[in-house]
Amino acid sequence: MVHHLSLLHTKPGVDGPGLESMMVETRIRLLKIPEITNLHVGKRIDKENPATLFFSFDVDNMEKLRLVKDSAIFIQFQRQVLEPNVDRADGRDYEMEPGKDVTYS
């Protein structure tokens, strides 16, 4: 099982209703991708946190993650939701099964 985490640093002026809209759009769009499970989306609580929003989800393996990132839905999400609102996105992937060689994730 692979967990993907994206920390989003929004552009100046993206706050309040803009953040709420991004959270809703992220949920609506990413939940349409069948490979994604356990989607989480949230906004920062601590103003010292440089990442304004995050989203994370699970997929069965790295092949499924490639399918997600190559899907038309994800590409459209990046273009229509992330690009207009985000200065920087830091993405990380983690293997969640103890003892599993990450080479075979």
Buried (B, 14 or more C-beta within 10 A) or exposed (E): BBBBBBBBBBEEEBEEEBBEEBBEBBBEBBBEBEBBEEBEBEBBEEEEEEBBBBBBBBBEBBEBBEBBBEBEBBEEBBEEBBEEBBEEBEEEEEBEEEEEEEEEB
